[in-house]
């Protein structure tokens, strides 16, 4: 597996999580593989690009969150927090 470089200066998870690698990058943001330092649970975190010219959360992100919250499937990740 090829590890992609992390954007460490731009991506702060606090003390609870440790970034392992960037899984992908798209038009609306990047997805990172992270590990909970206490429980060792591996999860995915999406960092959404915020457009400087507009205020609030992009509608594409709200749509994605809404769809993910409704989906229940073994191949789709569960939304744990926002």
C-alpha positions in Angstrom: 0.0 0.0 0.0 1.3 3.4 -1.0 1.1 5.9 1.9 0.1 9.4 0.8 1.7 12.4 2.7 -0.3 14.0 5.4 -1.1 17.7 5.4 0.1 17.9 9.0 0.3 21.7 9.2 -3.3 22.1 8.0 -4.9 19.1 9.8 -5.3 19.2 13.6 -7.1 16.3 15.3 -6.4 17.3 18.8 -5.0 14.9 21.4 -7.7 12.2 20.9 -6.8 11.1 17.4 -3.7 10.4 15.4 -3.6 10.8 11.6 -2.2 7.7 9.9 -2.5 8.6 6.2 -4.5 10.5 3.7 -6.8 8.0 1.8 -8.0 10.3 -0.9 -8.5 13.9 -2.0 -11.3 15.3 -4.1 -12.9 18.6 -5.2 -14.7 19.0 -1.9 -12.2 17.7 0.7 -9.8 15.0 1.8 -10.4 11.8 3.7 -7.9 10.6 6.3 -7.4 7.3 8.1 -7.0 8.1 11.8 -6.7 6.1 15.0 -8.2 6.9 18.4 -5.3 7.1 20.8 -7.2 5.5 23.7 -9.4 2.8 22.1 -7.1 2.2 19.1 -10.2 2.2 16.9 -9.4 3.1 13.2 -11.9 5.5 11.5 -12.1 7.7 8.5 -12.3 11.5 8.9 -13.3 13.8 6.1 -11.9 17.3 6.1 -14.2 19.5 4.1 -12.7 22.4 2.0 -14.4 25.6 3.1 -14.7 28.2 0.4 -13.2 31.5 1.6 -15.8 33.5 -0.3 -18.9 31.9 1.2 -20.1 31.4 4.7 -21.4 28.2 6.3 -21.1 24.6 5.3 -21.2 23.8 1.6 -24.5 22.2 0.5 -22.7 19.3 -1.0 -21.3 18.4 2.4 -24.8 18.7 4.0 -26.2 16.4 1.3 -23.4 13.8 1.8 -23.9 13.8 5.6 -27.7 13.4 5.2 -27.3 10.4 2.9 -24.6 8.7 5.0 -26.8 9.1 8.2 -29.6 7.2 6.5 -27.5 4.4 5.0 -27.1 1.1 6.8 -24.7 -1.3 4.9 -21.6 -3.2 5.8 -19.6 -1.4 3.1 -20.7 2.1 4.1 -19.1 3.8 7.1 -21.3 4.9 10.0 -21.4 8.7 10.8 -20.1 9.0 14.3 -19.9 12.7 14.8 -19.9 16.1 13.1 
